[in-house]
Amino acid sequence: MAASEQAVLVVPVSFAGAALILLGLAFMIAELVLPNYGVVGFFGLIAFMVGALSLIDTNAPGFSLSLTLILFLALLLVLLLAAVLGMALKARRRALVSGDAGLVGSLATVTQVIAGNPFSGVVQAQGELWQVQCATPLQAGQNVRITARLGVRLEVSAAAPAAQGE
C-alpha cells in the first residue's frame, strides 16, 4: 500500500457528516424535479452545511476543513437554488398555451365539411383533427375561430379573412 493511500485511511472522517452531505445534495437535486417552491432545496442546503461542518473530526490535531470553503460552496448552492426558483416562478406566471386555454380563441382552417350537414366539419387545431359545429354553413378552406370546446367537439364561428402578412 502506498504512503498516500495510508494517509487517506488516517483522515478522521465522520460518516454521519458524509451521509448528511449526500442527503443534502440529493434534496437539492430533488428540488429540481419536484413541484414545490424551495422547501426541499432549503433543507438540502442545511443538511449540506451541517454535514460539511461535521465531516472531519476536529478533535484530531492537524485535520480540519476550511470554513471559507464550506461557506463558498453554501453560497454557490444558494445562488443555484435561487436561480432555479426564479425560473420556476417566471414559468408559472406565463399564460397557458396548451389545453382549452390555448385552444379557445385560436384560428383554424376547415379541412372537410361533413356531407349532408354544412354546419359540421373537421378542422386541424394544435396538431390534431377536431370535429366542429358552427351556427353558419362551413366551407372547406374557410378560416374559423374556436369559441368553445364541448367534449371532443369544438364550437366555431366564421373568422374574418386573415390580413396579408398575418
DSSP file (Angstrom, degrees, kcal/mol; ACC not computed):
  #  RESIDUE AA STRUCTURE BP1 BP2  ACC     N-H-->O    O-->H-N    N-H-->O    O-->H-N    TCO  KAPPA ALPHA  PHI   PSI    X-CA   Y-CA   Z-CA
    1    1 A M              0   0    0      0, 0.0     5,-0.0     0, 0.0     2,-0.0   0.000 360.0 360.0 360.0 131.8    0.0    0.0    0.0
    2    2 A A     >  -     0   0    0      1,-0.1     4,-1.8     4,-0.0     5,-0.2  -0.255 360.0-112.2 -72.7 161.9    1.4    3.4   -1.0
    3    3 A A  H  > S+     0   0    0      1,-0.2     4,-2.0     2,-0.2     5,-0.1   0.854 116.8  54.8 -64.1 -35.8    2.0    6.2    1.5
    4    4 A S  H  > S+     0   0    0      1,-0.2     4,-1.6     2,-0.2    -1,-0.2   0.863 107.1  50.7 -67.9 -34.3   -0.7    8.3    0.0
    5    5 A E  H  > S+     0   0    0      1,-0.2     4,-1.4     2,-0.2    -1,-0.2   0.881 110.3  49.5 -68.7 -37.3   -3.3    5.5    0.4
    6    6 A Q  H  X S+     0   0    0     -4,-1.8     4,-0.8     1,-0.2    -2,-0.2   0.865 107.3  55.3 -68.6 -35.0   -2.3    5.1    4.0
    7    7 A A  H >X S+     0   0    0     -4,-2.0     4,-0.7     1,-0.2     3,-0.6   0.875 105.2  52.4 -66.1 -36.7   -2.7    8.8    4.6
    8    8 A V  H >< S+     0   0    0     -4,-1.6     3,-0.7     1,-0.2    -1,-0.2   0.863 105.1  56.1 -67.0 -34.8   -6.2    8.8    3.4
    9    9 A L  H 3< S+     0   0    0     -4,-1.4    -1,-0.2     1,-0.2    -2,-0.2   0.729 104.2  54.2 -69.0 -20.8   -7.1    5.9    5.7
   10   10 A V  H << S+     0   0    0     -4,-0.8    -1,-0.2    -3,-0.6    -2,-0.2   0.636  77.9 110.4 -88.7 -14.8   -5.9    8.0    8.7
   11   11 A V  S << S-     0   0    0     -3,-0.7     2,-1.9    -4,-0.7    -3,-0.0  -0.449  74.5-128.5 -64.4 124.3   -8.1   11.0    8.0
   12   12 A P        +     0   0    0      0, 0.0    45,-2.9     0, 0.0     2,-0.4  -0.519  38.7 177.8 -78.7  82.8  -10.8   11.1   10.7
   13   13 A V  B     -A   56   0A   0     -2,-1.9     2,-0.6    43,-0.2    43,-0.2  -0.704  26.0-136.3 -90.6 134.5  -13.9   11.3    8.5
   14   14 A S     >  -     0   0    0     41,-3.8     4,-2.1    -2,-0.4     5,-0.2  -0.802   5.8-156.6 -88.3 120.0  -17.3   11.3   10.1
   15   15 A F  H  > S+     0   0    0     -2,-0.6     4,-2.4     1,-0.2    -1,-0.2   0.815  94.9  58.2 -67.9 -28.2  -19.6    9.0    8.2
   16   16 A A  H  > S+     0   0    0      2,-0.2     4,-2.3     1,-0.2    -1,-0.2   0.906 106.3  49.0 -65.0 -41.0  -22.6   10.9    9.6
   17   17 A G  H  > S+     0   0    0     37,-0.4     4,-2.1     2,-0.2    38,-0.2   0.915 111.8  48.1 -63.8 -43.1  -21.2   14.1    8.0
   18   18 A A  H  X S+     0   0    0     -4,-2.1     4,-2.3     1,-0.2    -2,-0.2   0.896 111.6  50.6 -63.9 -40.0  -20.6   12.4    4.7
   19   19 A A  H  X S+     0   0    0     -4,-2.4     4,-2.7     1,-0.2    -2,-0.2   0.894 109.5  50.8 -65.0 -39.4  -24.2   11.0    4.8
   20   20 A L  H  X S+     0   0    0     -4,-2.3     4,-2.6     2,-0.2    -1,-0.2   0.879 109.2  51.2 -66.1 -37.1  -25.6   14.5    5.5
   21   21 A I  H  X S+     0   0    0     -4,-2.1     4,-2.4     2,-0.2    -2,-0.2   0.940 112.7  45.4 -63.4 -46.8  -23.6   15.9    2.6
   22   22 A L  H  X S+     0   0    0     -4,-2.3     4,-2.4     2,-0.2    -2,-0.2   0.899 113.3  50.0 -63.7 -40.5  -25.0   13.2    0.3
   23   23 A L  H  X S+     0   0    0     -4,-2.7     4,-2.5     2,-0.2    -2,-0.2   0.913 110.6  50.4 -63.4 -42.5  -28.5   13.7    1.7
   24   24 A G  H  X S+     0   0    0     -4,-2.6     4,-2.1     2,-0.2    -2,-0.2   0.917 111.4  47.2 -61.8 -43.9  -28.3   17.5    1.2
   25   25 A L  H  X S+     0   0    0     -4,-2.4     4,-2.1     2,-0.2    -1,-0.2   0.896 111.3  51.9 -64.6 -39.4  -27.1   17.0   -2.4
   26   26 A A  H  X S+     0   0    0     -4,-2.4     4,-2.5     1,-0.2    -2,-0.2   0.908 109.5  49.8 -63.5 -41.3  -30.0   14.5   -3.0
   27   27 A F  H  X S+     0   0    0     -4,-2.5     4,-1.8     2,-0.2    -1,-0.2   0.895 110.4  50.0 -63.3 -40.1  -32.5   17.0   -1.6
   28   28 A M  H  X S+     0   0    0     -4,-2.1     4,-0.7     2,-0.2    -1,-0.2   0.868 111.9  47.3 -69.5 -34.5  -31.2   19.8   -3.9
   29   29 A I  H >X S+     0   0    0     -4,-2.1     3,-0.8     1,-0.2     4,-0.6   0.898 110.1  53.3 -69.4 -39.7  -31.4   17.5   -6.9
   30   30 A A  H >X S+     0   0    0     -4,-2.5     4,-2.1     1,-0.2     3,-0.9   0.839  99.3  64.2 -62.5 -32.4  -34.9   16.5   -5.9
   31   31 A E  H 3< S+     0   0    0     -4,-1.8     5,-0.3     1,-0.3    -1,-0.2   0.830  96.1  58.6 -59.4 -31.8  -35.8   20.2   -5.8
   32   32 A L  H << S+     0   0    0     -3,-0.8    -1,-0.3    -4,-0.7    -2,-0.2   0.783 116.5  30.9 -70.0 -26.5  -35.2   20.4   -9.5
   33   33 A V  H << S+     0   0    0     -3,-0.9    -2,-0.2    -4,-0.6    -1,-0.2   0.604 100.7  87.2-110.3 -14.2  -37.8   17.8  -10.3
   34   34 A L  S  < S-     0   0    0     -4,-2.1     2,-1.8     1,-0.1     6,-0.0  -0.648  79.1-122.9 -88.9 144.9  -40.4   18.3   -7.6
   35   35 A P  S    S+     0   0    0      0, 0.0     2,-0.2     0, 0.0    -1,-0.1  -0.424  73.6 105.1 -84.3  65.1  -43.2   20.8   -8.0
   36   36 A N  S    S-     0   0    0     -2,-1.8     2,-0.1    -5,-0.3    -2,-0.0  -0.716  74.6-109.7-131.1-175.5  -42.5   22.8   -4.8
   37   37 A Y  S    S-     0   0    0     -2,-0.2    48,-0.0    51,-0.0    -6,-0.0  -0.345  73.8 -61.8-122.4  52.8  -41.0   26.2   -4.1
   38   38 A G  S  > S+     0   0    0     -7,-0.2     4,-2.6    -2,-0.1     5,-0.2   0.354  97.1 115.3  99.2  -6.0  -37.7   25.7   -2.4
   39   39 A V  H  > S+     0   0    0      2,-0.2     4,-2.2     1,-0.2     5,-0.2   0.952  84.0  41.7 -64.9 -49.3  -38.6   23.8    0.8
   40   40 A V  H  > S+     0   0    0      1,-0.2     4,-2.1     2,-0.2    -1,-0.2   0.909 116.6  49.8 -65.0 -41.5  -36.7   20.6   -0.1
   41   41 A G  H  > S+     0   0    0      2,-0.2     4,-2.2     1,-0.2    -1,-0.2   0.876 108.6  53.0 -64.3 -37.9  -33.8   22.6   -1.5
   42   42 A F  H  X S+     0   0    0     -4,-2.6     4,-2.2     2,-0.2    -2,-0.2   0.933 111.5  44.8 -63.1 -46.2  -33.6   24.7    1.6
   43   43 A F  H  X S+     0   0    0     -4,-2.2     4,-2.6     1,-0.2    -1,-0.2   0.839 110.9  55.5 -68.2 -30.9  -33.4   21.6    3.8
   44   44 A G  H  X S+     0   0    0     -4,-2.1     4,-2.4     2,-0.2    -1,-0.2   0.899 107.4  49.4 -64.0 -40.5  -30.9   20.1    1.4
   45   45 A L  H  X S+     0   0    0     -4,-2.2     4,-2.5     2,-0.2    -2,-0.2   0.910 111.2  48.9 -64.8 -42.5  -28.7   23.2    1.9
   46   46 A I  H  X S+     0   0    0     -4,-2.2     4,-2.7     2,-0.2     5,-0.2   0.937 112.4  47.9 -62.1 -46.4  -29.0   23.0    5.7
   47   47 A A  H  X S+     0   0    0     -4,-2.6     4,-2.5     1,-0.2    -2,-0.2   0.896 111.3  51.9 -62.4 -39.4  -28.1   19.3    5.6
   48   48 A F  H  X S+     0   0    0     -4,-2.4     4,-2.6     2,-0.2    -1,-0.2   0.939 111.9  45.0 -61.5 -47.4  -25.1   20.0    3.3
   49   49 A M  H  X S+     0   0    0     -4,-2.5     4,-2.4     2,-0.2    -2,-0.2   0.922 114.7  47.0 -65.5 -44.2  -23.8   22.7    5.6
   50   50 A V  H  X S+     0   0    0     -4,-2.7     4,-1.7     1,-0.2    -1,-0.2   0.914 114.2  48.8 -64.0 -41.2  -24.2   20.7    8.7
   51   51 A G  H  < S+     0   0    0     -4,-2.5     4,-0.4    -5,-0.2    -2,-0.2   0.899 111.3  49.3 -63.9 -41.3  -22.6   17.7    7.0
   52   52 A A  H >< S+     0   0    0     -4,-2.6     3,-0.7     1,-0.2     4,-0.4   0.885 111.1  49.8 -66.7 -37.8  -19.7   19.7    5.8
   53   53 A L  H 3< S+     0   0    0     -4,-2.4    -1,-0.2     1,-0.2    -2,-0.2   0.823 119.1  37.8 -69.1 -30.3  -19.1   21.2    9.2
   54   54 A S  T 3< S+     0   0    0     -4,-1.7   -37,-0.4    -5,-0.2    -1,-0.2   0.295  89.2  97.5-104.3  11.1  -19.1   17.8   10.8
   55   55 A L  S <  S+     0   0    0     -3,-0.7   -41,-3.8    -4,-0.4     2,-0.5   0.921  82.3  47.0 -66.1 -45.3  -17.3   15.9    8.1
   56   56 A I  B    S-A   13   0A   0     -4,-0.4     2,-0.8   -43,-0.2   -43,-0.2  -0.845  90.4-119.8-102.6 132.5  -13.9   16.0    9.7
   57   57 A D    >   -     0   0    0    -45,-2.9     3,-1.1    -2,-0.5     6,-0.2  -0.585  23.6-162.4 -69.2 109.9  -13.4   15.1   13.3
   58   58 A T  T 3  S+     0   0    0     -2,-0.8    -1,-0.2     1,-0.2     4,-0.1   0.568  79.1  75.5 -77.2  -7.1  -12.0   18.3   14.7
   59   59 A N  T 3  S+     0   0    0      2,-0.1    -1,-0.2    -3,-0.0    -2,-0.1   0.756  78.0  86.5 -73.4 -22.6  -10.7   16.7   17.8
   60   60 A A  S X  S-     0   0    0     -3,-1.1     3,-1.2   -48,-0.1     2,-0.1  -0.645  89.8-116.6 -79.1 129.9   -7.9   15.1   15.8
   61   61 A P  T 3  S+     0   0    0      0, 0.0     3,-0.1     0, 0.0    -2,-0.1  -0.408  92.2  16.8 -69.5 139.3   -4.9   17.5   15.6
   62   62 A G  T 3  S+     0   0    0      1,-0.2     2,-0.5    -4,-0.1    -4,-0.1   0.383 100.0 103.5  86.8  -3.7   -3.9   18.8   12.2
   63   63 A F    <   +     0   0    0     -3,-1.2     2,-0.3    -6,-0.2    -1,-0.2  -0.948  38.8 133.1-115.2 126.2   -7.2   17.9   10.4
   64   64 A S        -     0   0    0     -2,-0.5     2,-0.5    -3,-0.1    -7,-0.1  -0.981  45.9-125.6-161.1 160.0   -9.8   20.5    9.6
   65   65 A L        -     0   0    0     -2,-0.3     2,-0.1    -9,-0.2    -2,-0.0  -0.942  40.9-104.8-111.8 133.1  -12.0   21.6    6.8
   66   66 A S     >  -     0   0    0     -2,-0.5     4,-1.9     1,-0.2     5,-0.1  -0.346  18.4-153.2 -63.3 124.6  -11.8   25.2    5.7
   67   67 A L  H  > S+     0   0    0      1,-0.2     4,-2.6     2,-0.2     5,-0.2   0.847  97.6  58.2 -64.7 -33.9  -14.8   27.2    6.9
   68   68 A T  H  > S+     0   0    0      2,-0.2     4,-2.4     1,-0.2    -1,-0.2   0.907 105.4  49.3 -61.9 -42.2  -14.2   29.6    4.0
   69   69 A L  H  > S+     0   0    0      2,-0.2     4,-2.5     1,-0.2    -2,-0.2   0.915 111.3  49.1 -63.2 -43.7  -14.6   26.6    1.5
   70   70 A I  H  X S+     0   0    0     -4,-1.9     4,-2.4     1,-0.2    -2,-0.2   0.929 113.2  46.5 -62.5 -45.8  -17.8   25.5    3.2
   71   71 A L  H  X S+     0   0    0     -4,-2.6     4,-2.5     2,-0.2    -1,-0.2   0.877 111.5  51.8 -66.2 -37.1  -19.3   29.0    3.1
   72   72 A F  H  X S+     0   0    0     -4,-2.4     4,-2.4     2,-0.2    -2,-0.2   0.936 112.1  45.6 -63.4 -46.5  -18.3   29.5   -0.5
   73   73 A L  H  X S+     0   0    0     -4,-2.5     4,-2.4     2,-0.2    -2,-0.2   0.895 112.7  50.9 -64.1 -39.7  -19.9   26.2   -1.5
   74   74 A A  H  X S+     0   0    0     -4,-2.4     4,-2.4     2,-0.2    -2,-0.2   0.919 111.2  48.1 -63.7 -42.9  -23.0   27.1    0.5
   75   75 A L  H  X S+     0   0    0     -4,-2.5     4,-2.4     2,-0.2    -2,-0.2   0.905 110.9  51.3 -63.6 -40.9  -23.2   30.5   -1.2
   76   76 A L  H  X S+     0   0    0     -4,-2.4     4,-2.1     1,-0.2    -2,-0.2   0.910 111.5  47.1 -61.4 -42.9  -22.8   28.9   -4.6
   77   77 A L  H  X S+     0   0    0     -4,-2.4     4,-2.7     2,-0.2    -2,-0.2   0.866 109.7  53.5 -68.6 -36.3  -25.6   26.4   -3.8
   78   78 A V  H  X S+     0   0    0     -4,-2.4     4,-2.7     2,-0.2    -2,-0.2   0.924 109.9  48.2 -62.4 -44.2  -27.9   29.2   -2.5
   79   79 A L  H  X S+     0   0    0     -4,-2.4     4,-2.2     2,-0.2    -2,-0.2   0.904 112.4  48.5 -63.7 -41.2  -27.3   31.1   -5.8
   80   80 A L  H  X S+     0   0    0     -4,-2.1     4,-2.2     2,-0.2    -2,-0.2   0.925 112.9  47.6 -63.6 -44.9  -28.1   28.0   -7.8
   81   81 A L  H  X S+     0   0    0     -4,-2.7     4,-2.5     1,-0.2    -2,-0.2   0.899 111.5  50.8 -63.1 -41.8  -31.2   27.3   -5.8
   82   82 A A  H  X S+     0   0    0     -4,-2.7     4,-2.4     2,-0.2    -1,-0.2   0.885 109.5  51.0 -64.2 -38.9  -32.4   30.9   -6.2
   83   83 A A  H  X S+     0   0    0     -4,-2.2     4,-2.2     2,-0.2    -2,-0.2   0.918 111.3  47.4 -64.6 -43.3  -31.8   30.8   -9.9
   84   84 A V  H  X S+     0   0    0     -4,-2.2     4,-2.1     2,-0.2    -2,-0.2   0.920 113.5  47.6 -64.6 -43.6  -33.9   27.6  -10.2
   85   85 A L  H  X S+     0   0    0     -4,-2.5     4,-2.6     2,-0.2     5,-0.2   0.889 110.1  53.2 -64.9 -38.5  -36.7   29.1   -8.1
   86   86 A G  H  X S+     0   0    0     -4,-2.4     4,-2.2     1,-0.2    -2,-0.2   0.910 109.9  47.7 -62.0 -42.4  -36.6   32.3  -10.1
   87   87 A M  H  X S+     0   0    0     -4,-2.2     4,-2.3     2,-0.2    -1,-0.2   0.886 111.5  51.3 -65.7 -38.0  -37.1   30.3  -13.3
   88   88 A A  H  X S+     0   0    0     -4,-2.1     4,-1.8     2,-0.2    -2,-0.2   0.919 111.7  45.9 -65.8 -43.6  -39.9   28.3  -11.8
   89   89 A L  H  X S+     0   0    0     -4,-2.6     4,-1.4     2,-0.2    -1,-0.2   0.881 112.2  51.6 -67.0 -37.1  -41.8   31.4  -10.7
   90   90 A K  H  X S+     0   0    0     -4,-2.2     4,-0.7    -5,-0.2    -2,-0.2   0.905 110.3  48.9 -64.9 -41.2  -41.2   33.0  -14.0
   91   91 A A  H >< S+     0   0    0     -4,-2.3     3,-0.5     1,-0.2    -1,-0.2   0.840 106.8  56.7 -66.8 -33.1  -42.6   30.0  -15.8
   92   92 A R  H 3< S+     0   0    0     -4,-1.8    -1,-0.2     1,-0.2    -2,-0.2   0.846 103.1  54.1 -68.0 -32.9  -45.6   29.9  -13.5
   93   93 A R  H 3< S+     0   0    0     -4,-1.4    -1,-0.2    -3,-0.2    -2,-0.2   0.680  87.3 103.1 -76.0 -17.4  -46.6   33.5  -14.4
   94   94 A R  S << S-     0   0    0     -4,-0.7     2,-0.1    -3,-0.5     3,-0.1  -0.320  81.4-103.6 -67.6 149.3  -46.7   32.7  -18.2
   95   95 A A        -     0   0    0      1,-0.1     2,-0.1     2,-0.0    -1,-0.1  -0.380  40.3 -99.8 -70.1 149.3  -50.0   32.3  -19.9
   96   96 A L        -     0   0    0      1,-0.1    -1,-0.1    -2,-0.1     3,-0.0  -0.451  35.5-179.5 -68.8 141.1  -51.1   28.8  -20.7
   97   97 A V        +     0   0    0     -2,-0.1     2,-0.3    -3,-0.1    -1,-0.1   0.276  60.2  58.5-124.3   7.5  -50.6   27.7  -24.3
   98   98 A S  S >> S+     0   0    0      4,-0.0     4,-0.7     5,-0.0     3,-0.5  -0.843  87.9  21.0-131.9 170.5  -52.0   24.2  -24.3
   99   99 A G  H >> S-     0   0    0     -2,-0.3     4,-1.5     1,-0.2     3,-0.5  -0.287 119.8 -28.4  70.4-158.3  -55.3   22.6  -23.5
  100  100 A D  H 3> S+     0   0    0      1,-0.2     4,-2.5     2,-0.2    -1,-0.2   0.852 136.5  60.6 -61.0 -36.5  -58.5   24.5  -23.5
  101  101 A A  H <4 S+     0   0    0     -3,-0.5    -1,-0.2     1,-0.2    -2,-0.2   0.866 113.1  36.5 -62.5 -36.1  -56.8   27.8  -22.6
  102  102 A G  H << S+     0   0    0     -4,-0.7    -1,-0.2    -3,-0.5    -2,-0.2   0.687 118.3  52.2 -87.4 -19.5  -54.7   27.6  -25.8
  103  103 A L  H >< S+     0   0    0     -4,-1.5     3,-1.9    -5,-0.1    43,-0.3   0.938  90.7  77.0 -83.4 -50.6  -57.4   26.2  -27.9
  104  104 A V  T 3< S+     0   0    0     -4,-2.5    43,-0.2     1,-0.3     3,-0.1  -0.443 104.3  20.2 -67.2 127.9  -60.3   28.6  -27.3
  105  105 A G  T 3  S+     0   0    0     41,-2.9    -1,-0.3     1,-0.4     2,-0.1   0.239  96.7 121.7  98.3 -11.5  -59.8   31.8  -29.3
  106  106 A S    <   -     0   0    0     -3,-1.9    40,-2.6    40,-0.1    -1,-0.4  -0.431  62.0-115.3 -84.1 161.1  -57.3   30.3  -31.8
  107  107 A L  E     +B  145   0B   0     38,-0.2     2,-0.3    -2,-0.1    38,-0.2  -0.690  33.9 174.5 -94.6 147.1  -57.8   30.2  -35.5
  108  108 A A  E     -B  144   0B   0     36,-2.6    36,-3.1    -2,-0.3     2,-0.5  -0.958  26.0-125.3-144.6 161.5  -58.2   27.1  -37.6
  109  109 A T  E     -BC 143 124B   0     15,-0.5    15,-0.9    -2,-0.3     2,-0.4  -0.936  27.7-117.3-113.1 133.1  -58.9   26.2  -41.2
  110  110 A V  E     + C   0 123B   0     32,-2.8    31,-3.3    -2,-0.5    13,-0.3  -0.527  31.1 178.7 -68.5 123.9  -61.8   23.9  -42.2
  111  111 A T  E     +     0   0B   0     11,-2.9     2,-0.3    -2,-0.4    12,-0.2   0.695  66.3  12.5 -98.2 -24.0  -60.3   20.9  -43.9
  112  112 A Q  E     - C   0 122B   0     10,-1.5    10,-2.8    27,-0.1     2,-0.5  -0.989  59.9-145.9-154.8 141.6  -63.5   19.0  -44.5
  113  113 A V  E     - C   0 121B   0     -2,-0.3     8,-0.3     8,-0.3     2,-0.3  -0.934  34.8-113.1-108.1 134.1  -67.3   19.7  -44.4
  114  114 A I    >   -     0   0    0      6,-2.1     3,-1.9    -2,-0.5     6,-0.3  -0.480  35.9-112.4 -68.6 128.0  -69.5   16.8  -43.3
  115  115 A A  T 3  S+     0   0    0      1,-0.3    -1,-0.1    -2,-0.3     6,-0.0  -0.386 100.4  15.1 -62.7 132.5  -71.6   15.6  -46.3
  116  116 A G  T 3  S+     0   0    0     -2,-0.1    -1,-0.3    -3,-0.0    -2,-0.1   0.320 120.2  69.4  86.1  -7.8  -75.3   16.3  -45.7
  117  117 A N    X   -     0   0    0     -3,-1.9     3,-1.7     3,-0.2    -3,-0.4  -0.746  53.3-179.2-142.8  92.2  -74.6   18.7  -42.8
  118  118 A P  T 3  S+     0   0    0      0, 0.0    20,-3.7     0, 0.0    -1,-0.1   0.559  81.6  65.5 -70.6  -5.3  -73.0   22.0  -43.8
  119  119 A F  T 3  S+     0   0    0     18,-0.2    15,-2.4    -5,-0.1     2,-0.3   0.465  98.1  61.9 -93.4  -2.3  -72.9   23.2  -40.2
  120  120 A S  E <   + D   0 133B   0     -3,-1.7    -6,-2.1    -6,-0.3     2,-0.3  -0.924  61.6 134.0-123.4 148.4  -70.4   20.4  -39.2
  121  121 A G  E     -CD 113 132B   0     11,-1.9    11,-2.8    -2,-0.3     2,-0.4  -0.897  46.1 -89.4-166.0-165.1  -66.9   19.8  -40.4
  122  122 A V  E     +CD 112 131B   0    -10,-2.8   -11,-2.9    -2,-0.3   -10,-1.5  -0.989  32.9 178.9-129.8 135.8  -63.3   19.0  -39.5
  123  123 A V  E     -CD 110 130B   0      7,-2.4     7,-3.1    -2,-0.4     2,-0.6  -0.888  27.3-125.9-127.5 162.5  -60.5   21.4  -38.6
  124  124 A Q  E     +CD 109 129B   0    -15,-0.9   -15,-0.5    -2,-0.3     2,-0.4  -0.957  37.4 164.7-110.1 119.9  -56.9   20.9  -37.6
  125  125 A A  E >   - D   0 128B   0      3,-2.7     3,-1.7    -2,-0.6   -17,-0.1  -1.000  65.1  -3.1-137.4 134.8  -56.0   22.7  -34.4
  126  126 A Q  T 3  S-     0   0    0     -2,-0.4    -1,-0.1     1,-0.3     3,-0.1   0.832 130.3 -56.6  52.4  37.6  -52.9   22.2  -32.2
  127  127 A G  T 3  S+     0   0    0      1,-0.2     2,-0.3    -3,-0.0    -1,-0.3   0.567 119.0  99.8  78.4   9.2  -51.8   19.4  -34.5
  128  128 A E  E <  S-D  125   0B   0     -3,-1.7    -3,-2.7     2,-0.0     2,-0.5  -0.918  73.4-117.6-127.4 153.3  -55.0   17.4  -34.1
  129  129 A L  E     -D  124   0B   0     -2,-0.3     2,-0.4    -5,-0.2    -5,-0.2  -0.780  35.7-171.9 -88.5 130.7  -58.1   16.9  -36.2
  130  130 A W  E     -D  123   0B   0     -7,-3.1    -7,-2.4    -2,-0.5     2,-0.4  -0.946  24.2-126.7-124.2 142.4  -61.3   18.1  -34.4
  131  131 A Q  E     -De 122 153B   0     21,-0.8    23,-2.6    -2,-0.4     2,-0.3  -0.714  37.5-168.1 -80.9 139.4  -64.9   17.8  -35.3
  132  132 A V  E     -De 121 154B   0    -11,-2.8   -11,-1.9    -2,-0.4     2,-0.4  -0.893  18.5-157.7-129.9 158.0  -66.6   21.2  -35.3
  133  133 A Q  E     -De 120 155B   0     21,-2.1    23,-2.5    -2,-0.3     2,-0.3  -0.985  13.4-173.3-132.8 147.9  -70.0   22.7  -35.4
  134  134 A C  E     - e   0 156B   0    -15,-2.4    23,-0.1    -2,-0.4     4,-0.1  -0.961  33.1-131.1-140.4 152.8  -70.9   26.2  -36.4
  135  135 A A  S    S+     0   0    0     21,-0.6    22,-0.1    -2,-0.3    -1,-0.1   0.704  98.1  50.0 -76.2 -20.1  -74.1   28.3  -36.5
  136  136 A T  S    S-     0   0    0    -17,-0.1    -2,-0.1     1,-0.1     0, 0.0  -0.828 105.4 -84.9-115.5 156.8  -73.4   29.2  -40.1
  137  137 A P        -     0   0    0      0, 0.0     2,-0.2     0, 0.0   -18,-0.2  -0.292  45.9-136.3 -61.3 143.5  -72.6   26.9  -43.0
  138  138 A L        -     0   0    0    -20,-3.7     2,-0.4   -18,-0.1   -18,-0.1  -0.668  13.7-160.8-100.5 155.3  -69.0   25.9  -43.4
  139  139 A Q    >   -     0   0    0     -2,-0.2     3,-2.0   -27,-0.1   -29,-0.3  -0.991  32.7 -99.4-133.0 143.6  -66.8   25.7  -46.5
  140  140 A A  T 3  S+     0   0    0     -2,-0.4   -29,-0.2     1,-0.3     3,-0.1  -0.376 111.0  23.3 -60.2 136.0  -63.6   23.8  -47.0
  141  141 A G  T 3  S+     0   0    0    -31,-3.3    -1,-0.3     1,-0.3     2,-0.2   0.352  91.2 137.3  88.2  -5.2  -60.6   26.2  -46.7
  142  142 A Q    <   -     0   0    0     -3,-2.0   -32,-2.8   -32,-0.1     2,-0.4  -0.504  54.8-124.2 -76.4 140.7  -62.6   28.7  -44.6
  143  143 A N  E     -B  109   0B   0     16,-0.3    16,-2.2   -34,-0.2     2,-0.3  -0.707  34.1-179.3 -83.8 134.3  -60.9   30.3  -41.5
  144  144 A V  E     -BF 108 158B   0    -36,-3.1   -36,-2.6    -2,-0.4     2,-0.5  -0.939  23.4-133.7-131.8 155.7  -62.8   29.8  -38.3
  145  145 A R  E     -BF 107 157B   0     12,-3.0    12,-2.1    -2,-0.3     2,-0.4  -0.936  24.7-125.2-109.6 130.8  -62.3   30.9  -34.7
  146  146 A I  E     + F   0 156B   0    -40,-2.6   -41,-2.9    -2,-0.5    10,-0.3  -0.618  31.8 173.2 -77.2 125.1  -62.7   28.3  -32.0
  147  147 A T  E     -     0   0B   0      8,-3.0     2,-0.3    -2,-0.4     9,-0.2   0.700  59.8  -4.2-106.3 -26.3  -65.2   29.6  -29.4
  148  148 A A  E     - F   0 155B   0      7,-1.6     7,-2.9   -45,-0.1     2,-0.5  -0.991  55.6-127.6-161.7 160.1  -65.7   26.6  -27.1
  149  149 A R  E     - F   0 154B   0     -2,-0.3     2,-0.6     5,-0.2     5,-0.2  -0.977  17.6-173.4-115.2 125.4  -64.8   23.0  -26.5
  150  150 A L  E >   - F   0 153B   0      3,-3.4     3,-1.7    -2,-0.5     2,-0.5  -0.762  62.0 -70.9-117.5  81.9  -67.7   20.7  -26.0
  151  151 A G  T 3  S-     0   0    0     -2,-0.6    -1,-0.0     1,-0.3     0, 0.0  -0.584 116.7 -11.5  69.8-116.9  -66.1   17.4  -25.1
  152  152 A V  T 3  S+     0   0    0     -2,-0.5   -21,-0.8    -3,-0.1     2,-0.3   0.357 127.5  79.1 -97.3   5.2  -64.5   16.1  -28.2
  153  153 A R  E <   -eF 131 150B   0     -3,-1.7    -3,-3.4   -23,-0.1     2,-0.4  -0.850  68.1-144.6-111.7 148.6  -66.2   18.6  -30.4
  154  154 A L  E     -eF 132 149B   0    -23,-2.6   -21,-2.1    -2,-0.3     2,-0.5  -0.876   7.4-140.4-110.1 145.0  -65.3   22.3  -30.9
  155  155 A E  E     -eF 133 148B   0     -7,-2.9    -8,-3.0    -2,-0.4    -7,-1.6  -0.905  30.9-179.3-100.6 131.5  -67.8   25.1  -31.4
  156  156 A V  E     -eF 134 146B   0    -23,-2.5   -21,-0.6    -2,-0.5     2,-0.3  -0.848  19.8-154.8-129.1 162.8  -66.5   27.6  -34.0
  157  157 A S  E     - F   0 145B   0    -12,-2.1   -12,-3.0    -2,-0.3     2,-0.1  -0.965  40.1 -89.4-132.7 153.5  -67.6   30.8  -35.6
  158  158 A A  E     - F   0 144B   0     -2,-0.3     2,-0.3   -14,-0.2   -14,-0.2  -0.366  44.6-147.9 -61.9 136.0  -66.6   32.2  -39.0
  159  159 A A        -     0   0    0    -16,-2.2   -16,-0.3     1,-0.1     3,-0.1  -0.779  21.1-101.9-106.1 151.6  -63.5   34.3  -38.8
  160  160 A A        -     0   0    0     -2,-0.3     3,-0.1     1,-0.1    -1,-0.1  -0.399  53.9 -87.3 -65.6 147.5  -62.6   37.4  -40.9
  161  161 A P        -     0   0    0      0, 0.0    -1,-0.1     0, 0.0     2,-0.1  -0.299  52.9-101.7 -56.8 139.8  -60.2   36.6  -43.7
  162  162 A A        -     0   0    0     -3,-0.1     3,-0.1     1,-0.1     2,-0.1  -0.373  36.6-116.2 -65.6 138.5  -56.6   37.0  -42.4
  163  163 A A    >   -     0   0    0      1,-0.1     3,-2.1    -3,-0.1    -1,-0.1  -0.352  44.8 -79.7 -71.3 157.2  -54.8   40.2  -43.4
  164  164 A Q  T 3  S+     0   0    0      1,-0.3    -1,-0.1     2,-0.1     0, 0.0  -0.367 119.1  16.7 -59.1 128.4  -51.8   40.0  -45.7
  165  165 A G  T 3         0   0    0     -3,-0.1    -1,-0.3    -2,-0.1    -2,-0.1   0.415 360.0 360.0  90.8  -2.0  -48.7   39.0  -43.7
  166  166 A E    <         0   0    0     -3,-2.1    -2,-0.1     0, 0.0    -3,-0.1   0.470 360.0 360.0 -85.3 360.0  -50.7   37.8  -40.6
